[in-house]
Amino acid sequence: MTPVSSPGAKTAPLDFRKSLLEAFAINEKANQLLLSHVADAAWKAPPPSGKGRSIAGIAAHIHNVRLMWLSAADKNGKHPAKLDPDKEKRPEVQAALKASAASVQSLLKRALDDPAGKVPHFKPDVVAFVGYLISHDSHHRGQIAMLARQVGHPVDAKTGFGLWEWGSLWRECGFGK
């Protein structure tokens, strides 16, 4: 189907590769935004139920799951170190998330270079893998926001709404210039 545009308007075709890589980068920008605005008092606070992970634990889990997939896709590759949520401070966790996101970006680029779009040990393909990663991260962003509120330190509304402003996050990533 040909896109409809006004007479004389120039539209570039969708660069699927670029868009998919940018979507994952925007997702990581949202992670960083949220973690930057969690109150210090909430960072390692235990969940009110006494069961489950702290915010630090959830953030470390996101990183560690990425490492699991990176290791599965490339057993001999050099990957970032696993995090211990009980020992790491927020700056280290945020830096580790940036590092694992960069490693995932490299994996995505390799999968996009594959004519079949395959990610080793993940079915069906790179598009589903990005969908999985974004879904996983966003699920845990919701947990982090909810837990911050439950322990008495809700994330401010500007940050909460900012997580949904993907156009703004896209620009903050340096895209669209």
ABEGO torsion letter per residue (X at the ends): XBBBBBBGBBBBBBBAAAAAAAAAAAAAAAAAAAAAABBAAAAABBBAAGBEBBAAAAAAAAAAAAAAAAAAABAABBBBBBBBAAABBAAAAAAAAAAAAAAAAAAAAAAAABAAGBBBGBOABAAAAAAAAAAAAAAAAAAAAAAAAAAGBBBBAAAAAAAABAAAAAAAAGBGX
